[in-house]
């Protein structure tokens, strides 16, 4: 009896840890002592209202898993074979409609809120910091992530993980102004880019790439501020090297195309040309240029993903964080190779609940999603299993919704009072509910 209680207690703890524990798929959290961090989280939360709430949610998920497994037991071999034929027929249709002609970019500002606070207060630069409150954190810098501190974590837990953590209160007005500066750059590459919150955006640079082929070098030339740039910085840009946090982060000065090159002084002119960098015409070069301009304008870094669709681009932007970029070539095999061993938790839209349900079926990678496609079609709703199929094939949208097609929080919105925050949350929840109904995900 005591043994059964211990097993039940262990199972509960494992479930809660899946919800609250260290997610080492996140940027900056690889290679940490997962067992130690999770132990601290459990000790800090056990008995709290937060823990009880997470436990209740986990129990609800377990009930869903139990029903799913009962349904799985009733599936016959004949039903599975029939489902396999139907799904494989759909796969052929999807493959025929695969679109690799677009070049989609996902720009993701690195630890945005925390980075803004560190920029504005240099004393915070080498310290572990998080932005939010003791109730909940919105983000953390990479120093704090080495202790297991992350977004969507209560501040009181973060303090247990990192006692010397500095928690800075949110300042949406300040973040909105910086976001506006970034968007001014992005619109030059895609006037119809799609912002996602204050720190992310999708761009379709397909047309820009075509136009860029005819641009002279001067239109793609940018100049370094010689006082802040070293020879190594210039080499890093020219070699497409990424600059990690803790390394020297250059802030180049961008000159307009019509800026004179000091023609009256040939020696100075030569030095200026030597202190410049010319970006190429490829997608990789365009994204390097965008990130270069963002850093010089805001003193903040961005990571980026380049791929044939939005889903893949977002996953790519996470590959070389922080201050890096990654590209999936517009080839079917390149897409499948990228997805082969990718954990499902890395996929946009697959959260803790879906991860746990799929894990119960032995599915932890995108390739396993494809292998179990027939079974998934019998256990999940049509919209869900078709989404899993799209993920496993690397199929996603190339359409970026324009203004008016979707609602998002304006960077100029003022959120000054608790009532403002409540009204905004209510509006966002209503919009989300409508979107879920459209997708039949009620």
Secondary structure as UniProt FT lines:
FT   HELIX           2..20
FT   TURN            24..25
FT   TURN            27..28
FT   TURN            30..31
FT   HELIX           34..45
FT   TURN            46..47
FT   HELIX           49..74
FT   HELIX           77..96
FT   STRAND          104..109
FT   TURN            110..111
FT   HELIX           112..120
FT   HELIX           122..124
FT   TURN            125..126
FT   STRAND          129..132
FT   STRAND          137..140
FT   HELIX           142..145
FT   TURN            146..148
FT   TURN            151..152
FT   HELIX           155..161
FT   TURN            163..164
FT   STRAND          166..168
FT   HELIX           172..186
FT   TURN            187..189
FT   TURN            191..192
FT   STRAND          194..196
FT   TURN            197..199
FT   STRAND          200..204
FT   HELIX           206..212
FT   TURN            213..214
FT   HELIX           217..220
FT   STRAND          221..223
FT   TURN            226..228
FT   HELIX           231..238
FT   TURN            239..240
FT   TURN            245..246
FT   TURN            257..258
FT   TURN            263..264
FT   HELIX           266..274
FT   STRAND          276..278
FT   HELIX           283..298
FT   STRAND          302..307
FT   HELIX           310..317
FT   TURN            318..320
FT   STRAND          325..327
FT   HELIX           332..339
FT   TURN            340..341
FT   HELIX           344..346
FT   TURN            348..349
FT   HELIX           352..359
FT   TURN            360..362
FT   HELIX           366..371
FT   HELIX           373..379
FT   HELIX           382..393
FT   TURN            404..405
FT   TURN            411..412
FT   HELIX           418..438
FT   TURN            439..440
//
